Amino acid sequence: MEKIKVIFCGTPQIGADILTALTEMENVEIVLVISQPDRPVGRKKELKPTPVKEVALLNNLKIIQPVKISEAYDEIAKIESDFIVTCAYGQFVPTKILDLPRIDSINIHGSLLPKYRGGAPIQYAIKNGDSETGISIMKMVKKMDAGDYYIQESIKIEDCDDTGTMFEKLAKLGQKMIKENLVKIYNNELRPIAQNEDQVTFSKNISTEEERINWDDSTVNVWNHIRSLSPWPIAHTFKGEERYKIQKVKILNNNVEQKPGTIVDINENGINVQTNNGQVQIQLIQKPGKKMMEASAYKLTNLSDLKVGDYFE
């Protein structure tokens, strides 16, 4: 068979992993890569290429990075393609571009649609305490993540998982699925399945305010909230006007029934904090202006900015 011509759109690491899988397929030719513009990162605000761009450059692929993809319509329209494949691109792709490929425009989405349409499906699955999530390969339409899906596969969310580990697991699952199914879609061997609109839920991008820990919630919900934001953008809490970032906690069976947010104990294992029905132990914490560190350091090195009886608001 002739090679399947693919235009790929993506930006972060999970997109780079899918692009890598496509480059490994002997029957696929990547005719164009589209990624978000490079962004300044770090304290020095140095421009850093997106992970997708790095893969494109490594494989000598043509890449464009329009501020708005609609502005690149004429350039994209000149390129003959069978598919547009997207994964975590970060922009809405207009219908006039979705209609350009000969066969279809498809998206690799990190949830079991119709659950968690939107930009943060992995975070919401963990935050809500789901036991599983997965990958959907779906047709792209104008309405967000509303297209029929060709295939889905699920994967368990373990207690040890956070958003970082689930991104890695879902990237591997997505790589496997695109390799197994792109040719089937090309050959019309998979029939699209309509989403059940009665079961739709959404996962909007998480705001800075929503990253804040609510200590007056259950122990399990506090634990899920923190791991859903680890290792980025990281949950936070305040003591007075000082903001502390908290990346990892574990659930304790203790409950001394103090006010939620109260530091109950500081020991060689971490910092115990009251919730509304129990306690969690902070294991990784970042004080203002410092690096992330083991919370046990507060006991072992006699750090003085937090002490038993202090209160996280």
C-alpha positions in Angstrom: 0.0 0.0 0.0 1.0 3.6 -0.5 2.2 5.4 2.6 -0.5 7.1 4.7 0.2 10.9 4.6 -0.3 12.5 8.0 -0.3 16.0 9.3 0.3 15.9 13.0 -0.7 18.6 15.5 0.6 18.5 19.1 2.6 20.4 21.7 3.5 18.7 25.1 5.3 15.4 25.9 2.3 13.2 25.4 1.9 14.7 21.9 5.6 14.1 21.2 5.2 10.4 22.2 2.4 10.0 19.7 4.4 11.7 17.0 7.3 9.4 17.8 5.0 6.4 17.4 3.9 7.7 14.0 7.5 8.1 12.8 8.1 4.5 13.7 5.4 3.2 11.4 6.8 2.1 8.0 3.5 2.8 6.2 3.2 6.4 7.5 4.7 9.6 6.1 4.6 12.7 8.3 4.1 15.5 5.7 3.8 18.3 8.3 4.0 18.9 12.0 2.2 21.8 13.6 2.9 22.8 17.2 2.3 25.8 19.5 5.0 28.6 19.4 8.0 28.2 21.6 7.5 29.7 25.0 9.9 31.3 27.5 10.6 29.1 30.5 12.4 29.4 33.8 13.7 32.5 35.6 15.8 33.5 32.6 12.7 33.3 30.3 14.7 31.5 27.7 12.7 30.2 24.6 12.4 26.4 24.7 11.1 24.3 21.9 8.0 22.3 22.5 8.5 18.6 23.0 6.7 17.9 19.7 9.0 20.3 17.9 12.0 18.5 19.4 10.8 15.2 17.9 10.1 16.9 14.6 13.6 18.4 14.4 15.1 15.1 15.4 13.3 13.3 12.5 13.9 16.2 10.0 10.2 16.8 9.6 8.7 20.0 8.3 7.3 22.0 11.2 5.3 25.2 11.5 4.3 27.0 14.8 1.5 29.5 14.0 0.1 31.7 16.8 -3.3 30.8 15.5 -3.6 27.7 13.3 -6.3 29.4 11.2 -3.6 31.8 9.9 -1.7 28.9 8.4 -4.7 27.6 6.4 -3.2 28.4 3.0 0.1 26.7 3.8 -1.7 23.6 5.2 -4.1 23.4 2.3 -1.2 23.1 -0.2 -0.1 19.8 1.5 -1.8 16.6 0.4 -2.7 14.5 3.4 -4.9 11.5 4.3 -5.2 12.4 8.0 -4.8 15.2 10.4 -3.8 13.5 13.7 -3.9 15.7 16.9 -2.9 15.0 20.5 -2.8 17.8 23.1 -2.3 20.5 20.5 -3.8 23.2 22.7 -5.9 25.1 20.1 -9.2 24.6 18.4 -8.7 23.6 14.8 -11.2 25.2 12.5 -13.6 23.1 10.4 -12.1 24.3 7.2 -8.7 22.8 8.2 -10.3 19.6 9.6 -12.0 19.1 6.2 -8.7 19.2 4.3 -7.4 15.6 4.7 -8.6 13.0 2.2 -9.9 10.6 4.8 -10.4 12.1 8.3 -9.1 14.3 11.1 -8.7 12.3 14.3 -7.7 13.1 17.9 -6.1 11.0 20.6 -7.9 12.1 23.7 -7.0 11.1 27.3 -10.3 9.9 28.6 -13.1 7.4 28.0 -15.4 9.7 26.1 -18.0 11.0 26.6 -16.5 11.4 30.1 -14.1 14.4 30.6 -14.3 16.3 27.4 -11.9 19.3 27.6 -8.3 20.2 28.4 -7.7 18.4 31.7 -9.2 14.9 31.5 -6.3 13.1 33.3 -6.3 15.6 36.2 -10.1 15.3 36.7 -10.1 11.5 36.6 -7.6 11.5 39.5 -9.2 14.4 41.4 -12.6 12.6 41.3 -11.1 9.3 42.5 -11.9 7.3 39.4 -10.5 3.7 39.3 -9.8 3.9 35.6 -9.3 6.2 32.6 -8.2 5.6 29.0 -7.6 6.7 25.5 -10.2 7.5 22.9 -9.3 7.8 19.2 -12.1 10.1 17.9 -13.2 12.0 14.8 -12.7 15.7 15.2 -15.6 18.1 14.9 -16.2 21.7 15.6 -17.7 21.0 19.0 -15.1 20.2 21.7 -14.3 16.5 21.9 -17.8 15.7 20.7 -17.0 13.6 17.6 -17.7 9.9 17.2 -15.0 7.6 18.4 -13.3 4.8 16.5 -11.9 2.9 19.5 -11.3 3.2 23.2 -9.1 1.3 25.6 -9.1 1.7 29.4 -6.3 1.6 32.0 -6.3 1.4 35.8 -5.5 4.4 38.0 -3.5 2.9 40.9 -3.2 4.5 44.4 0.5 5.2 43.6 -0.4 7.2 40.5 -0.4 10.9 40.0 -1.0 13.0 36.9 2.7 12.6 35.9 2.6 8.8 36.0 -0.8 8.7 34.3 0.4 10.9 31.4 3.3 8.4 30.9 1.0 5.4 31.0 -1.6 7.0 28.7 1.1 8.1 26.2 2.3 4.4 25.9 -1.3 3.3 25.5 -1.9 6.0 22.9 1.3 4.9 21.0 0.1 1.3 20.9 -3.4 2.3 19.8 -2.4 4.6 17.0 0.0 1.9 15.6 -2.7 -0.7 15.8 -5.6 1.3 14.4 -4.5 4.0 12.0 -4.3 1.5 9.1 -7.7 0.1 10.1 -9.3 3.5 9.9 -7.5 4.1 6.6 -9.0 0.9 5.3 -12.5 1.7 6.7 -12.3 -1.3 9.0 -13.5 0.6 12.1 -17.0 2.1 12.3 -17.3 5.3 14.3 -19.4 5.1 17.5 -21.6 8.0 18.5 -21.0 9.4 22.0 -23.9 9.2 24.5 -24.8 12.9 25.1 -26.6 12.0 28.3 -23.3 10.9 29.9 -21.2 13.9 28.9 -18.9 15.4 31.6 -16.3 18.2 31.2 -12.8 18.8 32.4 -12.1 22.5 31.9 -8.5 23.8 32.4 -7.7 24.2 36.1 -7.4 27.7 37.4 -4.8 28.9 40.0 -7.6 29.3 42.6 -8.7 25.7 42.0 -5.2 24.5 42.8 -5.7 25.6 46.4 -6.2 22.8 48.9 -9.5 22.7 50.8 -8.5 21.2 54.2 -12.2 21.2 55.2 -12.7 18.3 52.7 -12.4 14.6 53.3 -9.0 13.0 53.7 -9.4 11.0 50.5 -10.5 14.1 48.5 -7.5 16.1 49.8 -5.2 13.2 48.8 -6.8 13.0 45.3 -6.7 16.7 44.8 -2.9 16.9 45.6 -2.0 13.9 43.4 -4.1 15.2 40.5 -1.9 18.3 40.4 1.5 16.5 40.8 4.0 17.1 39.4 2.4 20.1 37.8 1.0 22.7 38.4 1.2 21.6 42.1 -1.4 22.1 44.7 -0.9 24.9 47.2 -2.0 26.2 50.6 -1.5 29.3 52.7 -0.2 30.0 56.1 -1.0 33.7 56.6 0.2 35.4 53.4 2.8 32.7 52.6 2.0 30.2 49.9 3.3 26.6 50.3 3.2 24.2 47.5 2.5 20.6 48.4 3.3 17.9 45.9 2.8 14.6 47.8 0.9 13.4 50.8 -0.2 10.0 52.2 -3.4 9.2 54.1 -3.1 8.6 57.8 -5.6 6.8 60.1 -5.1 9.4 62.9 -7.8 11.7 63.9 -7.5 14.0 66.8 -10.4 16.2 65.7 -8.7 19.5 65.5 -9.7 22.3 63.1 -9.1 21.3 59.5 -5.8 22.7 58.3 -4.1 22.4 61.7 -0.6 21.0 61.8 -1.0 18.2 64.3 2.5 16.8 64.3 5.9 17.2 62.7 8.0 14.1 62.8 10.7 12.2 61.0 8.2 11.1 58.3 6.6 14.4 57.5 4.0 16.9 58.5 0.6 15.7 59.7 -2.3 18.0 58.9 -6.0 17.7 59.9 -8.8 17.3 57.3 -12.5 17.3 58.1 -12.5 13.5 58.9 -8.9 12.5 59.4 -5.3 13.4 58.6 -2.8 13.4 55.7 0.9 13.5 56.1 2.8 16.0 53.8 5.8 14.3 52.3 6.9 16.9 49.7 6.6 20.6 50.4 8.0 23.8 48.9 8.2 26.9 51.1 8.1 30.4 49.5 11.3 31.1 47.5 12.8 27.7 48.0 13.0 24.4 46.2 10.7 21.4 46.7 12.0 19.3 49.7 11.2 16.4 51.9 8.7 17.5 54.6 10.7 15.3 57.1 13.4 18.0 57.0 11.2 20.1 59.3 11.8 17.7 62.1 15.4 16.6 61.2 16.8 20.1 60.7 14.7 22.1 63.1 13.2 24.5 60.4 11.2 27.1 62.2 8.7 28.5 59.8 6.1 25.7 60.5 5.3 24.3 63.9 2.7 22.1 65.6 -0.4 24.1 66.1 0.1 26.3 63.0 -2.8 26.5 60.7 -3.1 26.2 56.9 -6.0 28.3 55.7 
